[in-house]
């Protein structure tokens, strides 16, 4: 039987496993069959939340590799998603350094700033250095819904954060 | 004022350079590495192609294994639903059959269409004369707001080259845009980057079928003042030398869009036409 320590270790790895799984698997958050414009990027929410709340859970190296995997699966130039994810991570670390205690509203607002910079860099690189054409309207919807769904995941992850032990003196 | 600037500088430097208890690399280091990888890949340095090919093959296989549970659940659910709805489906099929029977009676329309199609079929590069096809399994069809593409389990080891047309049954679905040793990426017709020369209608109207990023590609470069009628079959014209003339693609609607015969989100197996091997830059 699994003992408490093993279960706790698995729980601590949860966000990391989810990030890798979403990057490598076919599961996506693009629900065009149900509602044509509905799509959002859970990876960005995972990275932002956990780097902000519990950076021990998501190492920067793992974020970098998850980005590379995402690039391969999605067919983007290698490194572009890694850069986007690391920008999110950078903003989250900066916010963490500048603030003592945050609420959902402040996290939501700063997440908007994070995805703004992340998407800005993503588009600049993709438009200037790649021949891939992208539909800006569709990407705007994606960004919008990512922002809209942030509070839902915030509550979900906050609950998960309360049950994991990494970084806690238990 | 200067104090707040100092705070910003300190927090920003700290965010870039700091390494926490569990962090092995600083953010600035990883950002630089990601930037280098990106430029190496974009500018196509010689060593990147085989490296990327190996990484692609490896990750596609892992992705296939990892995605298998997520494939099984919808398949099982769909099978169960189909089982329950089989009677209803039978009725619907009978109705659909009736519609097709009525369509058969439209002799005038078919005569005109046949006349035009016969011209295409008489050419040497006929769609029906192709033989060199290879069947491939769809490994990944991850939907994305960025790219509409699929990964298939055939690569350069099976003779697949960039630019080759890909079909679902007899319907064109896209073309190969990236080849690895064991896998390839197929750009679907509805992707924003897709452009296919097509022909349709009694007058053999020539147009370009442009992917819209949505489910229905658009007809562009039509003759001036031309109004697209609903229900006209669209075929490849073969003017680019990449696709066989006469491959069926879809049917027009009144908005000038094409409803594809093959549903791109439902592809399981596709055929790659090995006889057409004009290389195309993506």
Interface residues (C-beta under 8 A of the other chain):
Chain A: X21 X24 X25 X26 X27 X28 X30 X32 X33 X36 X39 X55 X56 X59 X60 X61 X63 X64 X67 X68 X69 X72 X73 X74 X75 X76 X77 X78 X79 X80 X82 X83 X86 X87 X89 X90 X93 X94 X96 X97 X98 X125 X129 X130 X131 X132 X133 X134 X135 X138 X139 X141 X142 X167
Chain B: X7 X8 X10 X11 X12 X14 X15 X16 X18 X20 X21 X22 X23 X24 X25 X26 X27 X30 X31 X33 X34 X35 X36 X37 X38 X39 X40 X41 X42 X48 X52 X55 X56 X59 X60 X62 X63 X66 X67 X70 X71 X140 X141 X142 X143 X144 X145 X146 X147 X149 X178 X185 X192 X193 X212 X213 X214 X215 X265 X281 X282
